[in-house]
Amino acid sequence: MTADPRSLDFNALQTLRLVHDLGSFSAAAERLDMNQSAVSYTIAKLRACFGDPLFVREGGRQVPTLRGEQLLAGASQMLDLLDGMAQADQFDPTVSSQTVTIACNYYERMLLIPRVIAALRAEAPKMTIRVVNALGDGHHRLLAREADVLVGPFERNQSGFHTRRFHTEEYVCLMDPAHPMAGRSLSVQEYFALRHVLIDYGGGWKSAYLQEIEAAGHRLHPTLTVPSPAGLTELLAGSNLVATVPRRLGGRIGGRMAMSDCPFRGRFDLCVVWTARTNASAMHRWLRNVILDHCTAW
């Protein structure tokens, strides 16, 4: 098959980007609501135009070649420019029936998202709101257009991302009030002598205090590992177990539990993150402003 690059359209470039973002012809076909053969045909046409395989299969994913990466960079610029041209300069939330998607994790869903959703529903009663897990790579949700905005400890300094910090958080130790160390500032030696509950969120995410522990040349050996802070106080009550959690989260879920200062505070910034693609959109500006207004005042 031979093809003239001038015969390509934006749909072909969108297919190229989706195969890259999703790592699969079949996943791209599902997202585009078309047959996989149509996606394969489009990629074959692009390969003929540019004289390069564009993708090779590695580890079960379609991985771009060097030429493919170059083409993707140019295609993304053109597609983002087209999106910007198509976006309305004005946005009225009172009549909008659009769907917005916020990516975040447990902390944000417990402490921030309820007030954000209440504000969004008050200003845009016809709008549909989706909240999805960010795990440790929420920025990929943005790049894959699976989310409009990312909320949490996800500051991105790379080109193509915008970040606004709104709060700094740190970790504390949460334990039963009858625990001998309750209410005390713990030394490093005392901290490692505790019976720890480790919250392992999965998805490649590593809490900031664990990064600080490892940077200091130590390693935490937990007594118990759980996938979420849900039900944590029931585990701690009446036991000698201790969990290291963000201070504000501990204050929200801790109930009668005691908090002690942790020698590894793992301070981190909470941010709102978005991509250059949505930066100029009136609707997305409104969405970000609502989120920041209700997170900054927290």
Buried (B, 14 or more C-beta within 10 A) or exposed (E): EEBEEEEBEEEBBBBBBBBBBBBBBBBBBBBBEBEBEBBBBBBEBBBBBBEBEBBEEEEEBBEBEEBBEEBBEEBBEEBBEEBBEEBEEEBEBEEBEBEBBBBBBBBBBBBBBEBBBEBBEEBBEEBEBEBBBBBBEBBBBBBBBBBBBBBBBBBBEEEBBBBBEBBEBBBBBBBBEEBEBBEEEBEEEBBBEBEBBBBBBEEEBEBBBBEBBEEEEBEBEBEEEBEEBEEBBEBBBEBBBBBBBBBBBBBBBBEEBBBBBBBBBBEBBBBBBBBBBBBBBEBBBBBBEBBBEBBEEE
